[in-house]
Amino acid sequence: MAQEGPGRGRRLAAILVADVAGYSRLMHNDEEATHARLIALLTDVIEPAVAEHGGRIVKYTGDGFLAEFPSAVEAVRAAEHFQNCVRDLAIEVPAEKRIIFRVGINIGDVIVEANDIFGDGVNIAARLEGIADPGGICISASAHDQVSGKIDVEFLDLGEHSLKNIARPVRAYSVKRKAPDLIGHGSTSLPTAPRLSIVVLPFANFGGNPEQDYFVDGITEGLTTDLSRIPGSFVIARNTAFTFKNKPADARVVGRELGVRYVMEGSVQSSGDRIRVNAQLIDATTGAHLWAERFDKLRADIFDMQDEITTRLARIVGVELVAAESRRAERERPESMDAVDLAMRGWAILNQPAPIVARPSCGMRSF
């Protein structure tokens, strides 16, 4: 596993950060099999590739790892090496079970501890990994300067990116493989998120009253349960969703990690004998807000109120999800409607408010 490094000091290094794209979704679907496949890849593919190119794995990070190399050229070669191997192995695995890595590489001055390295150089590599495509490699301009012309790959200039907790924008490049990809053999990219796929993130407890946590969590659990009853829906389980509790989360990142199209989030705030619940539905692909509503209720019977709120929210959100999928179908496939798209459009029409029609003067019933 991770190799023990030298004592404390500073040095210039090529830093490689990698993790598994959509790991939470994979674990949600099959924890034991996903963990076993990941360990096998790390042991049989990743470690030998890193060692072969003169690098060392500094540490493992749950679903990924941090490695350093004395050369940016060797770091990119190692990444290409193991990404090609992982991609080849993925051909025989069903798309929904594939383990695919994203990689970020940077050159920077790092602080070296016995079993870890620190510094902006590491942080930039980690942020670049976050913007890499599944199965892809994203490198900084400093790494690109060292690598360009020395490796038989092409680079796509992604422009400057403002990365979280990094003071200045960083220019990034994506490694473009010259070798044929898996097109025609099953793409290594993550499978398309299912229609009506959603995660209900833990609602925030505004005011910080710990005695209100059970009510806030109850709303989250109730929504998860009620939304799962929508025909054709794919709802992320409570245990997986609650890993995001009390953590700032970008809906687009959550959607990518969990393999869902929609994210629901909200907050609960109490004042005296009243409780206010805010909820919003977000398109995980674009980050756009699709729907939001506020509920103000008396605290007369907290459990009846919880049932009322979750039932109403689930009904409204169910309508919004179907309407959003209908709009997506019209936008993405205006000339090619499969049966599911047609069903989505039908549901959207049925869920529209009924128009007011004048009563016929002849006394006949209106249909």
VOGU-3710 file (C-alpha; in Angstrom, 3 decimals, decimal comma):
1> maqegpgrgr> 0,000/0,000/0,000  1,161/3,608/0,507  4,917/3,870/0,762  6,524/5,608/3,703  8,148/8,847/2,612  11,238/10,671/3,818  11,353/12,974/6,830  9,971/16,497/6,945  11,201/19,046/4,417  10,294/20,893/1,225
11> rlaailvadv> 10,821/19,972/-2,394  9,483/20,497/-5,874  7,390/17,575/-7,034  4,874/16,485/-9,627  1,686/15,718/-7,727  -0,959/13,305/-8,971  -4,407/13,092/-7,358  -6,986/10,531/-8,493  -10,389/9,342/-7,368  -13,239/7,201/-8,638
21> agysrlmhnd> -15,940/9,012/-10,602  -19,391/8,313/-9,184  -18,018/6,302/-6,255  -20,980/7,049/-3,963  -23,382/5,777/-6,614  -21,336/2,608/-7,111  -21,225/1,961/-3,363  -24,942/2,619/-3,094  -25,610/-0,043/-5,736  -23,227/-2,712/-4,383
31> eeatharlia> -20,842/-1,890/-1,538  -18,947/-5,165/-1,261  -18,386/-5,727/-4,970  -17,366/-2,095/-5,557  -14,890/-2,165/-2,662  -13,406/-5,464/-3,853  -12,976/-4,181/-7,424  -11,368/-0,956/-6,205  -8,857/-2,787/-3,996  -7,989/-5,114/-6,875
41> lltdviepav> -7,389/-2,176/-9,237  -5,249/-0,318/-6,697  -3,153/-3,402/-5,963  -2,844/-4,933/-9,429  -2,887/-1,857/-11,699  -2,301/1,456/-9,909  0,589/0,559/-7,611  2,682/-1,181/-10,319  2,110/1,677/-12,800  3,124/4,344/-10,284
51> aehggrivky> 6,235/2,401/-9,239  7,232/1,680/-12,846  7,374/5,412/-13,567  9,415/6,312/-10,500  6,592/7,582/-8,330  5,322/6,709/-4,893  1,803/6,558/-3,511  1,775/8,928/-0,556  -1,616/7,881/0,798  -5,009/6,460/-0,081
61> tgdgflaefp> -8,108/8,610/0,313  -11,025/6,197/0,476  -11,952/6,135/-3,193  -8,677/7,500/-4,543  -5,029/8,217/-3,842  -2,310/10,867/-3,746  1,030/10,189/-5,449  4,179/12,173/-6,164  6,786/11,892/-8,921  10,169/13,512/-9,471
71> saveavraae> 9,101/14,362/-13,024  5,892/15,707/-14,576  6,634/13,612/-17,666  6,650/10,425/-15,610  3,523/11,487/-13,720  1,579/11,875/-16,973  3,035/8,643/-18,354  1,970/6,797/-15,203  -1,523/8,288/-15,418  -1,809/7,305/-19,076
81> hfqncvrdla> -0,525/3,830/-18,209  -3,044/3,018/-15,516  -5,955/4,843/-17,184  -5,417/2,716/-20,313  -5,303/-0,455/-18,219  -8,411/0,472/-16,237  -10,220/1,349/-19,467  -9,312/-1,979/-21,069  -10,466/-3,908/-18,016  -13,747/-1,948/-17,955
91> ievpaekrii> -14,773/-3,317/-21,352  -15,853/-6,587/-19,736  -17,765/-4,880/-16,893  -21,375/-3,664/-17,203  -21,489/0,137/-17,584  -23,307/0,688/-14,285  -20,578/-1,183/-12,365  -17,432/0,259/-13,971  -14,804/1,872/-11,787  -13,349/4,825/-13,669
101> frvginigdv> -10,765/7,270/-12,339  -10,375/11,014/-12,784  -6,826/12,364/-12,519  -5,368/15,778/-11,753  -1,637/16,577/-12,076  0,296/19,660/-11,003  3,873/20,719/-10,281  4,460/22,540/-7,033  6,609/23,086/-3,980  5,322/20,786/-1,254
111> iveandifgd> 5,878/20,302/2,461  6,898/16,694/3,031  5,865/14,775/6,142  6,673/11,150/6,883  3,427/9,885/5,354  1,901/12,909/3,654  2,596/16,002/1,555  0,953/19,412/1,826  0,761/22,758/0,090  -0,962/24,655/-2,707
121> gvniaarleg> 0,652/22,297/-5,209  -1,360/19,414/-3,746  -4,543/21,470/-3,472  -4,358/22,518/-7,135  -3,867/18,922/-8,260  -6,936/17,913/-6,234  -9,052/20,694/-7,777  -7,897/19,740/-11,280  -8,940/16,160/-10,618  -12,404/17,495/-9,785
131> iadpggicis> -12,837/19,069/-13,224  -11,389/16,118/-15,163  -13,772/13,954/-17,164  -14,380/10,388/-15,958  -11,486/8,377/-17,378  -9,602/11,607/-18,139  -6,465/13,442/-17,044  -6,359/17,170/-16,330  -3,029/18,953/-15,810  -1,975/22,468/-14,845
141> asahdqvsgk> -0,143/24,908/-17,107  3,057/24,367/-15,112  2,873/20,617/-15,749  1,946/21,216/-19,384  5,073/23,338/-19,897  7,219/20,425/-18,719  5,378/17,728/-20,648  4,470/19,311/-23,979  6,372/17,722/-26,865  7,848/14,973/-24,704
151> idvefldlge> 4,911/12,551/-24,653  2,934/11,185/-27,580  -0,361/12,736/-26,528  -2,262/15,871/-27,443  -3,592/18,511/-25,065  -6,819/20,466/-25,095  -6,567/23,952/-23,562  -9,456/24,269/-21,105  -8,700/27,905/-20,300  -8,350/29,457/-16,856
161> hslkniarpv> -10,355/28,133/-13,932  -11,080/29,739/-10,574  -10,466/26,838/-8,214  -11,830/26,649/-4,682  -9,442/28,081/-2,040  -6,836/28,905/-4,705  -5,991/32,612/-4,835  -5,437/32,990/-8,579  -6,969/31,325/-11,657  -5,218/28,205/-12,930
171> raysvkrkap> -4,969/27,331/-16,619  -5,849/23,699/-17,202  -5,244/21,239/-20,014  -6,976/17,960/-20,752  -4,946/15,048/-22,107  -6,357/13,857/-25,431  -5,500/10,284/-26,282  -4,345/9,521/-29,801  -5,172/5,854/-29,343  -8,750/4,748/-30,159
181> dlighgstsl> -11,147/4,967/-27,251  -13,898/2,527/-26,361  -16,362/3,983/-28,848  -18,133/1,013/-30,330  -17,096/-1,162/-27,396  -19,076/0,615/-24,705  -17,943/4,028/-23,485  -16,002/4,322/-20,252  -17,880/7,463/-19,321  -20,402/7,200/-16,548
191> ptaprlsivv> -23,775/5,849/-17,644  -26,456/8,458/-18,221  -28,340/9,229/-15,040  -31,761/7,543/-15,040  -34,857/9,604/-15,735  -36,571/10,756/-12,546  -33,382/10,144/-10,550  -33,064/12,312/-7,444  -31,355/12,608/-4,085  -32,904/14,402/-1,125
201> lpfanfggnp> -30,011/16,017/0,723  -30,363/16,378/4,510  -32,301/19,549/5,221  -30,397/22,230/7,132  -31,418/22,982/10,710  -31,398/26,779/10,787  -31,091/28,122/14,302  -28,938/25,183/15,384  -31,418/23,856/17,939  -30,280/20,246/18,485
211> eqdyfvdgit> -33,737/19,302/19,766  -35,080/20,055/16,298  -32,679/17,681/14,513  -35,047/14,724/14,706  -37,795/16,744/13,008  -35,451/18,029/10,285  -34,093/14,552/9,605  -37,637/13,203/9,623  -38,637/15,524/6,798  -35,613/14,376/4,773
221> eglttdlsri> -36,420/10,705/5,374  -40,121/11,212/4,675  -39,417/12,909/1,364  -37,005/10,167/0,359  -39,633/7,526/1,101  -42,507/9,350/-0,608  -40,511/10,236/-3,722  -39,436/6,616/-4,109  -43,112/5,751/-4,633  -43,261/7,752/-7,871
231> pgsfviarnt> -43,484/5,207/-10,730  -40,150/4,927/-12,530  -38,254/7,007/-9,995  -34,689/6,320/-8,850  -34,144/7,787/-5,379  -30,822/7,631/-3,536  -31,143/5,866/-0,191  -31,185/7,776/3,081  -27,849/6,419/4,343  -26,031/7,590/1,232
241> aftfknkpad> -27,731/11,007/1,231  -26,868/11,593/4,897  -23,140/11,388/4,147  -23,612/14,987/2,929  -25,156/16,196/6,208  -23,655/19,454/7,535  -21,381/19,694/4,497  -21,533/22,377/1,799  -22,451/20,620/-1,423  -22,567/21,765/-5,047
251> arvvgrelgv> -25,612/20,201/-6,722  -23,638/19,492/-9,892  -20,924/17,657/-7,953  -23,527/15,718/-5,957  -25,347/14,754/-9,138  -22,139/13,573/-10,759  -21,054/11,590/-7,707  -24,417/9,907/-7,143  -25,472/9,543/-10,772  -28,735/11,502/-10,472
261> ryvmegsvqs> -30,360/14,232/-12,552  -32,005/16,140/-9,716  -31,090/17,286/-6,232  -33,544/18,401/-3,588  -32,383/20,464/-0,647  -33,934/22,721/1,929  -33,957/24,092/5,449  -36,119/24,161/8,565  -36,427/27,159/10,884  -38,575/27,527/13,999
271> sgdrirvnaq> -39,817/30,602/15,822  -42,138/30,314/18,783  -45,022/28,041/17,853  -44,387/28,190/14,099  -42,075/26,249/11,827  -40,938/27,292/8,357  -39,710/24,780/5,793  -37,956/25,933/2,607  -37,420/23,420/-0,191  -35,944/23,642/-3,680
281> lidattgahl> -35,426/21,333/-6,617  -32,203/21,694/-8,637  -31,150/20,349/-12,014  -27,894/18,534/-11,195  -26,664/18,879/-14,774  -26,789/22,676/-14,936  -27,193/23,736/-11,301  -30,351/25,645/-12,271  -33,214/25,955/-9,774  -36,363/24,340/-11,176
291> waerfdklra> -38,760/24,922/-8,292  -38,830/26,359/-4,783  -41,512/26,732/-2,131  -41,880/27,860/1,475  -44,169/26,252/4,047  -45,245/27,963/7,278  -47,080/25,830/9,800  -48,054/25,867/13,459  -46,216/23,502/15,769  -49,543/22,200/17,132
301> difdmqdeit> -48,892/18,592/16,200  -45,381/18,178/14,918  -45,846/14,659/13,538  -49,051/15,426/11,653  -47,345/18,524/10,286  -44,363/16,466/9,162  -46,643/14,067/7,292  -48,509/16,949/5,676  -45,337/18,681/4,538  -43,661/15,560/3,164
311> trlarivgve> -46,812/14,406/1,361  -47,364/17,807/-0,202  -43,715/18,251/-1,114  -43,483/14,786/-2,625  -46,607/15,409/-4,737  -45,379/18,794/-5,967  -41,842/17,617/-6,592  -43,153/14,549/-8,412  -45,044/16,841/-10,779  -41,994/19,081/-11,214
321> lvaaesrrae> -39,729/16,121/-11,948  -42,038/14,815/-14,645  -42,441/18,293/-16,132  -38,658/18,798/-16,118  -38,117/15,455/-17,855  -40,715/16,416/-20,446  -38,888/19,671/-21,157  -35,582/17,792/-21,333  -37,035/15,331/-23,865  -38,367/18,149/-26,041
331> rerpesmdav> -35,024/19,949/-25,889  -32,705/16,988/-26,441  -34,763/14,757/-28,751  -37,324/16,933/-30,560  -37,453/14,621/-33,591  -36,981/11,256/-31,884  -39,408/10,452/-29,096  -39,244/7,037/-27,540  -42,035/5,575/-25,446  -40,664/6,957/-22,172
341> dlamrgwail> -40,393/10,460/-23,608  -43,984/10,246/-24,810  -45,081/9,073/-21,382  -43,223/11,977/-19,753  -44,969/14,442/-22,031  -48,305/12,828/-21,295  -47,759/13,099/-17,546  -46,750/16,736/-17,918  -50,015/17,466/-19,760  -52,072/15,591/-17,184
351> nqpapivarp> -50,411/17,494/-14,347  -51,193/20,900/-15,808  -53,910/22,884/-14,006  -57,293/22,194/-15,581  -58,536/25,096/-17,721  -61,763/26,823/-16,741  -64,402/25,853/-19,302  -67,768/27,541/-19,621  -70,674/25,231/-18,745  -72,664/24,232/-21,861
361> scgmrsf> -76,047/25,974/-22,033  -77,816/22,864/-23,333  -77,371/21,109/-20,006  -75,241/18,301/-21,465  -72,306/17,093/-19,365  -68,872/18,378/-20,401  -66,153/15,743/-20,919
//
